[in-house]
Amino acid sequence: MEDKLHKKLLRKEMTRKEFLQFTGSSLLVLFGLGNLIALVGHFAKTAEPEKVADASHGFGSRKFGA
């Protein structure tokens, strides 16, 4: 089946624009799909932000910071 698809793609007449679209999308799938999955997986594992301690005196301890 793979051989038939390969021969069919080689025999298909296409314009330069169609060829570049096919080649570009193939390269995107080959090299970009793994990176996209890794990126989505990275955002799924976000940690909770650390809580910052409130200032008890000095700058930032009052309403206007003075």
Backbone atoms as SQL, in Angstrom:
CREATE TABLE atoms (id INTEGER PRIMARY KEY, chain TEXT, resi INTEGER, resn TEXT, atom TEXT, x REAL, y REAL, z REAL);
INSERT INTO atoms VALUES
  (1, 'A', 1, 'MET', 'N', 0.828, -1.191, 0.000),
  (2, 'A', 1, 'MET', 'CA', 0.000, 0.000, 0.000),
  (3, 'A', 1, 'MET', 'C', 0.873, 1.256, 0.000),
  (4, 'A', 2, 'GLU', 'N', 1.934, 1.242, 0.808),
  (5, 'A', 2, 'GLU', 'CA', 2.810, 2.408, 0.877),
  (6, 'A', 2, 'GLU', 'C', 3.482, 2.656, -0.469),
  (7, 'A', 3, 'ASP', 'N', 3.851, 1.590, -1.152),
  (8, 'A', 3, 'ASP', 'CA', 4.494, 1.719, -2.458),
  (9, 'A', 3, 'ASP', 'C', 3.542, 2.353, -3.466),
  (10, 'A', 4, 'LYS', 'N', 2.269, 1.964, -3.422),
  (11, 'A', 4, 'LYS', 'CA', 1.280, 2.539, -4.336),
  (12, 'A', 4, 'LYS', 'C', 1.104, 4.027, -4.069),
  (13, 'A', 5, 'LEU', 'N', 1.061, 4.415, -2.791),
  (14, 'A', 5, 'LEU', 'CA', 0.903, 5.825, -2.447),
  (15, 'A', 5, 'LEU', 'C', 2.119, 6.620, -2.896),
  (16, 'A', 6, 'HIS', 'N', 3.295, 6.066, -2.710),
  (17, 'A', 6, 'HIS', 'CA', 4.530, 6.732, -3.117),
  (18, 'A', 6, 'HIS', 'C', 4.543, 6.963, -4.631),
  (19, 'A', 7, 'LYS', 'N', 4.200, 5.944, -5.395),
  (20, 'A', 7, 'LYS', 'CA', 4.169, 6.072, -6.856),
  (21, 'A', 7, 'LYS', 'C', 3.089, 7.054, -7.300),
  (22, 'A', 8, 'LYS', 'N', 1.959, 7.023, -6.610),
  (23, 'A', 8, 'LYS', 'CA', 0.864, 7.930, -6.958),
  (24, 'A', 8, 'LYS', 'C', 1.274, 9.388, -6.739),
  (25, 'A', 9, 'LEU', 'N', 1.980, 9.653, -5.633),
  (26, 'A', 9, 'LEU', 'CA', 2.438, 11.015, -5.362),
  (27, 'A', 9, 'LEU', 'C', 3.484, 11.465, -6.369),
  (28, 'A', 10, 'LEU', 'N', 4.350, 10.562, -6.794),
  (29, 'A', 10, 'LEU', 'CA', 5.366, 10.921, -7.778),
  (30, 'A', 10, 'LEU', 'C', 4.776, 11.178, -9.161),
  (31, 'A', 11, 'ARG', 'N', 3.701, 10.501, -9.498),
  (32, 'A', 11, 'ARG', 'CA', 3.070, 10.674, -10.812),
  (33, 'A', 11, 'ARG', 'C', 2.120, 11.858, -10.857),
  (34, 'A', 12, 'LYS', 'N', 1.702, 12.350, -9.699),
  (35, 'A', 12, 'LYS', 'CA', 0.717, 13.437, -9.654),
  (36, 'A', 12, 'LYS', 'C', 1.325, 14.726, -10.204),
  (37, 'A', 13, 'GLU', 'N', 0.624, 15.341, -11.132),
  (38, 'A', 13, 'GLU', 'CA', 1.070, 16.633, -11.650),
  (39, 'A', 13, 'GLU', 'C', 0.580, 17.725, -10.720),
  (40, 'A', 14, 'MET', 'N', 1.506, 18.626, -10.370),
  (41, 'A', 14, 'MET', 'CA', 1.136, 19.731, -9.493),
  (42, 'A', 14, 'MET', 'C', 1.955, 20.958, -9.855),
  (43, 'A', 15, 'THR', 'N', 1.409, 22.094, -9.498),
  (44, 'A', 15, 'THR', 'CA', 2.110, 23.341, -9.753),
  (45, 'A', 15, 'THR', 'C', 3.213, 23.528, -8.709),
  (46, 'A', 16, 'ARG', 'N', 4.051, 24.514, -8.934),
  (47, 'A', 16, 'ARG', 'CA', 5.122, 24.812, -7.985),
  (48, 'A', 16, 'ARG', 'C', 4.547, 25.192, -6.626),
  (49, 'A', 17, 'LYS', 'N', 3.454, 25.937, -6.631),
  (50, 'A', 17, 'LYS', 'CA', 2.816, 26.344, -5.376),
  (51, 'A', 17, 'LYS', 'C', 2.300, 25.121, -4.607),
  (52, 'A', 18, 'GLU', 'N', 1.641, 24.216, -5.303),
  (53, 'A', 18, 'GLU', 'CA', 1.141, 22.994, -4.653),
  (54, 'A', 18, 'GLU', 'C', 2.287, 22.145, -4.112),
  (55, 'A', 19, 'PHE', 'N', 3.382, 22.055, -4.885),
  (56, 'A', 19, 'PHE', 'CA', 4.540, 21.288, -4.440),
  (57, 'A', 19, 'PHE', 'C', 5.136, 21.889, -3.171),
  (58, 'A', 20, 'LEU', 'N', 5.293, 23.207, -3.150),
  (59, 'A', 20, 'LEU', 'CA', 5.858, 23.860, -1.966),
  (60, 'A', 20, 'LEU', 'C', 4.933, 23.717, -0.755),
  (61, 'A', 21, 'GLN', 'N', 3.627, 23.787, -0.983),
  (62, 'A', 21, 'GLN', 'CA', 2.689, 23.585, 0.117),
  (63, 'A', 21, 'GLN', 'C', 2.775, 22.172, 0.662),
  (64, 'A', 22, 'PHE', 'N', 2.851, 21.192, -0.217),
  (65, 'A', 22, 'PHE', 'CA', 2.945, 19.800, 0.199),
  (66, 'A', 22, 'PHE', 'C', 4.255, 19.550, 0.944),
  (67, 'A', 23, 'THR', 'N', 5.350, 20.054, 0.402),
  (68, 'A', 23, 'THR', 'CA', 6.660, 19.867, 1.029),
  (69, 'A', 23, 'THR', 'C', 6.728, 20.578, 2.375),
  (70, 'A', 24, 'GLY', 'N', 6.236, 21.800, 2.430),
  (71, 'A', 24, 'GLY', 'CA', 6.263, 22.554, 3.687),
  (72, 'A', 24, 'GLY', 'C', 5.408, 21.919, 4.765),
  (73, 'A', 25, 'SER', 'N', 4.232, 21.454, 4.395),
  (74, 'A', 25, 'SER', 'CA', 3.367, 20.813, 5.391),
  (75, 'A', 25, 'SER', 'C', 3.959, 19.485, 5.847),
  (76, 'A', 26, 'SER', 'N', 4.615, 18.773, 4.933),
  (77, 'A', 26, 'SER', 'CA', 5.262, 17.518, 5.321),
  (78, 'A', 26, 'SER', 'C', 6.394, 17.770, 6.306),
  (79, 'A', 27, 'LEU', 'N', 7.208, 18.786, 6.045),
  (80, 'A', 27, 'LEU', 'CA', 8.303, 19.120, 6.966),
  (81, 'A', 27, 'LEU', 'C', 7.771, 19.596, 8.313),
  (82, 'A', 28, 'LEU', 'N', 6.689, 20.352, 8.285),
  (83, 'A', 28, 'LEU', 'CA', 6.089, 20.808, 9.531),
  (84, 'A', 28, 'LEU', 'C', 5.601, 19.639, 10.367),
  (85, 'A', 29, 'VAL', 'N', 4.986, 18.689, 9.728),
  (86, 'A', 29, 'VAL', 'CA', 4.503, 17.510, 10.439),
  (87, 'A', 29, 'VAL', 'C', 5.674, 16.694, 10.977),
  (88, 'A', 30, 'LEU', 'N', 6.708, 16.524, 10.164),
  (89, 'A', 30, 'LEU', 'CA', 7.843, 15.702, 10.585),
  (90, 'A', 30, 'LEU', 'C', 8.624, 16.324, 11.737),
  (91, 'A', 31, 'PHE', 'N', 8.902, 17.618, 11.662),
  (92, 'A', 31, 'PHE', 'CA', 9.752, 18.258, 12.663),
  (93, 'A', 31, 'PHE', 'C', 8.984, 19.050, 13.707),
  (94, 'A', 32, 'GLY', 'N', 7.802, 19.515, 13.382),
  (95, 'A', 32, 'GLY', 'CA', 7.087, 20.398, 14.286),
  (96, 'A', 32, 'GLY', 'C', 6.085, 19.721, 15.188),
  (97, 'A', 33, 'LEU', 'N', 5.592, 18.562, 14.816),
  (98, 'A', 33, 'LEU', 'CA', 4.552, 17.912, 15.599),
  (99, 'A', 33, 'LEU', 'C', 5.076, 17.484, 16.968),
  (100, 'A', 34, 'GLY', 'N', 6.264, 16.941, 17.011),
  (101, 'A', 34, 'GLY', 'CA', 6.856, 16.546, 18.292),
  (102, 'A', 34, 'GLY', 'C', 7.092, 17.735, 19.200),
  (103, 'A', 35, 'ASN', 'N', 7.538, 18.843, 18.612),
  (104, 'A', 35, 'ASN', 'CA', 7.763, 20.056, 19.402),
  (105, 'A', 35, 'ASN', 'C', 6.447, 20.617, 19.927),
  (106, 'A', 36, 'LEU', 'N', 5.412, 20.552, 19.130),
  (107, 'A', 36, 'LEU', 'CA', 4.105, 21.042, 19.564),
  (108, 'A', 36, 'LEU', 'C', 3.573, 20.211, 20.728),
  (109, 'A', 37, 'ILE', 'N', 3.713, 18.910, 20.643),
  (110, 'A', 37, 'ILE', 'CA', 3.274, 18.032, 21.726),
  (111, 'A', 37, 'ILE', 'C', 4.066, 18.303, 22.993),
  (112, 'A', 38, 'ALA', 'N', 5.372, 18.503, 22.860),
  (113, 'A', 38, 'ALA', 'CA', 6.213, 18.798, 24.020),
  (114, 'A', 38, 'ALA', 'C', 5.817, 20.138, 24.649),
  (115, 'A', 39, 'LEU', 'N', 5.487, 21.112, 23.818),
  (116, 'A', 39, 'LEU', 'CA', 5.092, 22.421, 24.327),
  (117, 'A', 39, 'LEU', 'C', 3.778, 22.337, 25.100),
  (118, 'A', 40, 'VAL', 'N', 2.810, 21.622, 24.570),
  (119, 'A', 40, 'VAL', 'CA', 1.525, 21.462, 25.249),
  (120, 'A', 40, 'VAL', 'C', 1.712, 20.686, 26.550),
  (121, 'A', 41, 'GLY', 'N', 2.541, 19.667, 26.534),
  (122, 'A', 41, 'GLY', 'CA', 2.820, 18.878, 27.733),
  (123, 'A', 41, 'GLY', 'C', 3.523, 19.696, 28.800),
  (124, 'A', 42, 'HIS', 'N', 4.346, 20.643, 28.375),
  (125, 'A', 42, 'HIS', 'CA', 5.061, 21.500, 29.329),
  (126, 'A', 42, 'HIS', 'C', 4.094, 22.412, 30.080),
  (127, 'A', 43, 'PHE', 'N', 3.107, 22.968, 29.379),
  (128, 'A', 43, 'PHE', 'CA', 2.160, 23.872, 30.022),
  (129, 'A', 43, 'PHE', 'C', 1.175, 23.133, 30.921),
  (130, 'A', 44, 'ALA', 'N', 0.976, 21.876, 30.699),
  (131, 'A', 44, 'ALA', 'CA', 0.053, 21.102, 31.526),
  (132, 'A', 44, 'ALA', 'C', 0.619, 20.865, 32.927),
  (133, 'A', 45, 'LYS', 'N', 1.928, 20.956, 33.087),
  (134, 'A', 45, 'LYS', 'CA', 2.580, 20.680, 34.362),
  (135, 'A', 45, 'LYS', 'C', 3.013, 21.957, 35.078),
  (136, 'A', 46, 'THR', 'N', 2.208, 22.988, 35.038),
  (137, 'A', 46, 'THR', 'CA', 2.587, 24.231, 35.702),
  (138, 'A', 46, 'THR', 'C', 2.399, 24.109, 37.203),
  (139, 'A', 47, 'ALA', 'N', 3.288, 24.714, 37.935),
  (140, 'A', 47, 'ALA', 'CA', 3.238, 24.678, 39.389),
  (141, 'A', 47, 'ALA', 'C', 2.503, 25.916, 39.911),
  (142, 'A', 48, 'GLU', 'N', 2.055, 25.822, 41.152),
  (143, 'A', 48, 'GLU', 'CA', 1.399, 26.964, 41.762),
  (144, 'A', 48, 'GLU', 'C', 2.449, 28.017, 42.096),
  (145, 'A', 49, 'PRO', 'N', 2.114, 29.299, 41.930),
  (146, 'A', 49, 'PRO', 'CA', 3.101, 30.341, 42.243),
  (147, 'A', 49, 'PRO', 'C', 3.379, 30.393, 43.746),
  (148, 'A', 50, 'GLU', 'N', 4.622, 30.732, 44.061),
  (149, 'A', 50, 'GLU', 'CA', 4.995, 30.830, 45.468),
  (150, 'A', 50, 'GLU', 'C', 4.352, 32.067, 46.089),
  (151, 'A', 51, 'LYS', 'N', 3.921, 31.935, 47.307),
  (152, 'A', 51, 'LYS', 'CA', 3.296, 33.045, 47.997),
  (153, 'A', 51, 'LYS', 'C', 4.397, 33.907, 48.618),
  (154, 'A', 52, 'VAL', 'N', 4.320, 35.203, 48.364),
  (155, 'A', 52, 'VAL', 'CA', 5.312, 36.139, 48.878),
  (156, 'A', 52, 'VAL', 'C', 4.857, 36.614, 50.253),
  (157, 'A', 53, 'ALA', 'N', 5.773, 36.632, 51.201),
  (158, 'A', 53, 'ALA', 'CA', 5.448, 37.083, 52.561),
  (159, 'A', 53, 'ALA', 'C', 5.152, 38.578, 52.559),
  (160, 'A', 54, 'ASP', 'N', 4.146, 38.990, 53.322),
  (161, 'A', 54, 'ASP', 'CA', 3.796, 40.396, 53.443),
  (162, 'A', 54, 'ASP', 'C', 4.826, 41.115, 54.316),
  (163, 'A', 55, 'ALA', 'N', 5.120, 42.363, 53.959),
  (164, 'A', 55, 'ALA', 'CA', 6.066, 43.156, 54.754),
  (165, 'A', 55, 'ALA', 'C', 5.376, 43.623, 56.028),
  (166, 'A', 56, 'SER', 'N', 6.043, 43.457, 57.170),
  (167, 'A', 56, 'SER', 'CA', 5.456, 43.878, 58.439),
  (168, 'A', 56, 'SER', 'C', 5.818, 45.328, 58.765),
  (169, 'A', 57, 'HIS', 'N', 6.933, 45.805, 58.260),
  (170, 'A', 57, 'HIS', 'CA', 7.322, 47.203, 58.452),
  (171, 'A', 57, 'HIS', 'C', 8.260, 47.604, 57.326),
  (172, 'A', 58, 'GLY', 'N', 8.447, 48.904, 57.133),
  (173, 'A', 58, 'GLY', 'CA', 9.301, 49.395, 56.061),
  (174, 'A', 58, 'GLY', 'C', 8.489, 49.632, 54.790),
  (175, 'A', 59, 'PHE', 'N', 9.206, 49.707, 53.678),
  (176, 'A', 59, 'PHE', 'CA', 8.561, 49.999, 52.394),
  (177, 'A', 59, 'PHE', 'C', 7.594, 48.884, 52.024),
  (178, 'A', 60, 'GLY', 'N', 6.387, 49.245, 51.688),
  (179, 'A', 60, 'GLY', 'CA', 5.392, 48.273, 51.276),
  (180, 'A', 60, 'GLY', 'C', 4.489, 47.794, 52.396),
  (181, 'A', 61, 'SER', 'N', 4.744, 48.247, 53.621),
  (182, 'A', 61, 'SER', 'CA', 3.918, 47.768, 54.720),
  (183, 'A', 61, 'SER', 'C', 2.633, 48.567, 54.882),
  (184, 'A', 62, 'ARG', 'N', 2.609, 49.752, 54.329),
  (185, 'A', 62, 'ARG', 'CA', 1.422, 50.594, 54.446),
  (186, 'A', 62, 'ARG', 'C', 0.696, 50.653, 53.103),
  (187, 'A', 63, 'LYS', 'N', -0.445, 51.307, 53.120),
  (188, 'A', 63, 'LYS', 'CA', -1.318, 51.355, 51.954),
  (189, 'A', 63, 'LYS', 'C', -0.635, 51.942, 50.719),
  (190, 'A', 64, 'PHE', 'N', 0.119, 53.028, 50.874),
  (191, 'A', 64, 'PHE', 'CA', 0.749, 53.674, 49.735),
  (192, 'A', 64, 'PHE', 'C', 2.254, 53.417, 49.680),
  (193, 'A', 65, 'GLY', 'N', 2.777, 52.528, 50.465),
  (194, 'A', 65, 'GLY', 'CA', 4.177, 52.164, 50.394),
  (195, 'A', 65, 'GLY', 'C', 5.116, 53.116, 51.089),
  (196, 'A', 66, 'ALA', 'N', 4.586, 54.125, 51.786),
  (197, 'A', 66, 'ALA', 'CA', 5.472, 55.102, 52.445),
  (198, 'A', 66, 'ALA', 'C', 5.597, 54.796, 53.921);
